[in-house]
């Protein structure tokens, strides 16, 4: 017992001495390429938030060529879905470090790649360097020492001693999360009341701001809904995707039913994975249904506009909108983003199908279509017929179809998202 106590005392003294001398903890651990851990040099596929990044990897590491990495030993504040203080700064910190890296290596904590509790992400140490002649730095520990994360099994890993020293340093120095100060990038005010037209046409100005607006809910995509509203002044529909996650109570979910006209209150954020903006951070207080911070149902039985749109307009059209500061030209697809459209006479030229049986999108299709010289993609959900049998590519390959769906953005272009087979009509 005395020996254990002595060891703990020594470790504590080491931690406190680290606080005093201002060491750079991220450089104190060294990447050992000869150790037993799994390692892989990677490039960034997609930034998500402060402690999650998707990396491009060889297929022998992940069959999809992408490994969704969750950083070991840290838990940064949320900046996607749920919005938390210091989350935006943590996300920007990770992006800045890895964007300027000349080389990035991910490392497991032991001899294999280990999934996290979700099963879809893998727990890794992230190392980077900014010059070919420099040493690799441990990003996980660097985030800790800058006070941009709280503990997450921080001591229970191969670099636990230094990781804990870094965490204690951030607490002692009262950095960021531990500062007791307000986050300058977090919006603490009441929701800004606006229209979807104002939001969509000035969207960057509202990034990180809590907003409140009304619209008709047109589609539910599992953890997100699409909502749109018609603006009589411009004669156009405007929409936005709203992420509601998995924590709303039943009455809150009822507010988000398709066909409802609802009041949405949440924070606008740039969704890295989708490369678009969304509203998130919704709440519903069951004991205070009229609380101004609550989402609220206004009416039901409403329908989307399903504006008749050509493939050419969707992929390359322009539209001019008169705003308070003068007329502005937008891409038609951008203004139609997240709203309902109908596009007719699309010739299906090629179809790819999600073939990973472990994916929730197994069987979903991307239909590459043409119409009058313009090309547009139709992305489906997992479609089934009236007998609940999976509909495959054979049903649409080479056919001419009309579709009703929501304008989506993927891989640098606008496409049409369709979740139900009834929204695809085979013409010939």
N, C-alpha and C positions, 0 to 999 in steps of 0.2 A: 504493500500500500504506500509506504514512504517513497519507494523508488518511483512509482507512477506519479505521485504528487510532485516529486522533484522534476520529473520530465515535463509535466504540464507547466510548472513554474518557469522552467527554462524557455519553453515555447512562448509563453506569455511575454517574457522579457525580450525575446527576439522580435516579437510583433511590435511591442511598444518602442523598441529602439529603432525599428523601421520607420515608425511614425515620425520620430524626431529627426532622422537624417535625410528625409525626402528622397529615398531611393526610387528608382524606376523599376517597379516590380515586374512589368511586362518583359523586361530584358533579362531578368534574373533567372528565368527558366530557359532552357536551351532545347531546341529541337534536335533530337537524336534520331537520325535517319536509320540507325542500325538497331534500334530497340524493337521489342516484340509487337508494338502497336501497329494497327493498320494505318497506312498513310496514302495520300493521293494528291498530286498536284491538280488544281482545278482552276476554272474560270467562273465568274459569276454569271449565272443564268438569269436570276431575278432577285432583287432586293425585296424583302418583306418588311422586317422591322429590326429593332436593335439586336435581338438575339435569334433571329431566324433568317437564313439566306438559302436560296436554291442555287446549287452549283452544277455546272456541266462536268460530267464524269464519264469515264469509259463504260461500256455496256457490261463489262465484267464486275463493275462495282454496283451499277443499277441498270436493269434491263431497259429502262426508258431513256437512259443517257443523262438523267437529272437526279441528283440526290438532294432531298429537302433536309437541310441541316438545322438542328436546334443546338445552340451553343451550350456546352457543359458549364456547370458551376455558377451560372448567372440567370437572373430573371429580370429583364428590362421592363420598364413600364410599357403598357400597350399603346400602340399608335395605329392599329388596324382593328376594325370592328369596335371594340371598346376603346375609348379615348381616355388616357390618363396623363397626369402631370409628368413632365420630363420625358414622355414617350417619343415626342417628335425629335427632341434633341438626341436621344439615344439612337434613334433610327438614322438621323443625319450623321452621327458620329461613325457608325458602322459603314455607312455608304461612303463617306469621305475617305476612311482608311483603306477600304478595299478598292475603291475607284482609282486610287493613286498607287496601287501595288503593282510591282513588276512580276511578282510571283505569289501565289497563294497555295498553301498546303493545308489539308484537313487531316486530323489525326483522331483515331478512336482512343478510348481510355484503356483498352486492352487489345487483345489480338484479333478482334472482329468488329464489324460495324454494328452497333447496338441501337435498336429503335427506342424512341421515347414512349411515354405512356399512351400516346395516340396511335402508335403503330405505323404512322405514315411519315414520320420524321426520324432522323438519326442523330444521335448525340455525338458531338465532335468538339475538338479543340481546333481553333482557326489560327493559323500562322500566316504572316505576310511579311514581305520586305519591299522597300521602295527603290532599291538599287541592287544591281547584281553582285556588288561587292560588300553588301551589308548583311548583317545577321537577321534571321527571322524573328519577328516579335509575336508574342502571344496576345491575340486580340481579346480573348475572353478576360484575361487578367487586366488588360489595359482598360477595358470597360469598367471593371470593378474599381480600379484605382482612381478613376475619374468620377466615381459616385453616380454612375448611370445605370446601376443594377442593384437589386437586393439579392440576398443569398438564395441559392438553390442547390442543396447538397454540396455546398462550396468546399467543405473540408474533406469530403468523402470521395476523393479521386487522386490521381497520381500527382497532381500539382497543388494539392489541397493546402499545404503549409503556406506557400507563397500566395495562393488565392485568398486565403483568410487574412494574411497580412495586408494585402491590397484593399480588401473590404474594410478592415479596421482603420486603415489610413484614411479612406474616404469619409468614414464616420467621424474620425478625430478632426479632420480638416473641414468638416461640414460642407462637403461638395455636392452640388446639384440635388439629388434625391434626399440627401441628409442635411441640406442647408437650412431647413426650416423656413425658406423663402418661397415666394410665389414663382412659378415657372413663367418666364416672360413670353414663351411661345404657346402657353395654354390660355384658352379663352374662359374667363371666369364670369362674364356677364350673362344677362338674360338672353334668351333667344331673339335673334333678329327676325321680325315678321316680314316676309317677302313673298313674291310669286315665283312659280317655277320658271317663268320667262326671265325674271330678273336674275335668278340663280344661275340658269344655264348660260345666259349671255355675258355674265360677269363672274364666272365661276372661280377664277383664280383669286379674286378679291375676297372671297368668303372662305378660303381654305383655312381650316382650323377653327372656324367660327360656328357657334351653335345657331341653328336656323330653324324657323317654323314656317310651314307652308301647307297648302291644301292640294289634293289631287285625287284622281281615280286610280285605284289599284288594278292593274291589268294582268299581272302574271306573278306567280309565286314559284321561285326557283330553288326551294328547299330551305335556305337560310337567308334569302334575299327576296324582296319584292320589287317590281317595277311600278312606278307611279307617274302619271302624266296629267296635264291640265291644258285646256284650250285657252289661248289668249286672243280675244276678239280684236284687239288693236292691230296685231300683226297677222292675224288669221292663221296662226300656226299652233301646233301642239309642242309642248316642252316637257321633258321628263328627266327622271333621275333614278338610279338604283339605290335601294335602301337596304342595308344589311341589318337584320334584326337578331341574328345569332341563335342561341339556344336557351336563353334564360328568361324570356318573357313568360308571364303566367298565361293561363288559358284565355282570360278575358282580353289580355293584351294582344294575343294572337288573333282573336276574333276581330279586333279592330283592323287587322291587316288582311282580312279576307278579300279575295278577288271580287270586284264589283262594288266594293265600298268606296265612297268618297270619304277620305279621312284627313285629319290634321296630323302632320308628322312633325315631331320635334327631335332634333338630333344634331350631331356635329358633322360638318362637311369635311371630308378627308380625301387625300389622293391615295387611291388603292394601288399599291405598287404592282401586285400580281396581275391585275387586270389592266393596268396603265390607263385607268379612267378615274373619275371622281365618284364617290358614293357618300351617302349619309349614314352614319352609324351612331351608336351610343343611345339607342332608344330606351325609354323606361315607361312602365305603367304601374302606378301605385293604386292597388285595388281599393284601399280604404279612402283614397282621395281621387276619384275618377275625373273630377273637374280641375285638378291641379294643372296650371298652365304648362308645366313641364311634361305632362303626359301626352302620349299619342291618343287621339280621340276619333271615334266614328261620327261622321256627319250624316251620311245616308247610305242606303244600299241599292242594289238593282241597277247600277250604272255600267256602262260599257266603254271600252277603249275606242279611239277614233278610227283606227285601222285605215289610215290615209292611203289612198291609191297612189303608188309611187313606182317610178320606172327604175330599172337597174342602173341606167345611166345617171339619173339624178342621185341615186344613193351613193355611188362610188366616185362621181366626179362633178356633181352639180353644185352650184353656188346659189346663195340666197342673201338678199340684202334686207336688213332689219333696221327700222328707225328707232333709235334709242335716245335717251335724254341728252346724251353728249353728241348726237348726230348719227348719221347712217353708218352701219358697219356691215361688211360682207363676211359671211361665214360659209364653210363647207356645208352643203345640205345635210350630209351624213352626220356632221357634228351636231347640228341643231336638232336632228331627228333622233339622236342617240337616246336610248332607253324609252322611246315612244313606240306605239304600235303602227305597223304599216301592212299594206297588202301589195304584193308584187306578183304580176301575172306573166304567163308565157315564158317561163324559164326552162331552157333546155339543159337537162342534166348530162354533163359530159364526163364527170369523174366522181367517184365516191370513195372516201376513206372511212374506215370504221375503227373505233377504239377496240382493240383486241385483247387488252390486258384483263384476264378474268378476275383479277383482284381489285380492279378499279370500279368505283361506283358508277362510272360512265361506260361500263362494258356494253357494247352494242350501239352506242351513240354514233351518229354519222356526220360527216361534213360533205355536203353536196356542192360540187363546183359546177356552177351554172353559167349560161350565157344568154343574152337577149339583146338583139340589135347591135351586136358588136361590143357590148359591155359585159364584164364578167363579175359575178357576185357569188359569195359563198352562203350557203344555208347550213347552219349548225343545229342539229336536232338533239333532243334528249334521247333517252332510251324509249323508243316507240314500240307500242304493242297494239295488236288488233283487238276486235271486240271479244275475242276468246282469250285474251291476255297472252297471245303468242308473240314472240319477238318479231318485229318487222325488220328485214335485212335489206341490204343494198339492192338485191335483185328486184325489189318492188319499184325502184325509181330509176335505176340505171338506164340511160338512153331515152327516158320519157320527158315529156313537156309538162310542167307543173305550174300551179299557182300556190303561193304560200301567204299565210297570215302569221305575223310574229312580231318580235321586238327587235329594234335596231341595236346591235351589239358591236363591240370593238374588240378585235383580236389580231395580234401579230401585225400591227400597223395598218389595218384596214377595217372598213365597216362591213358587217355581215348581218344576216337575219337569224335570230334565235327562235326556234320552234320547239315546243315541248310536248305537243300532242299530235298524233297522226291525223286527227280531224282538221288540223290547220294546214294540211298539204292536200291539194286537189290535183289528181292526175287528169290532164286534159287529153292527152293522146300518147 
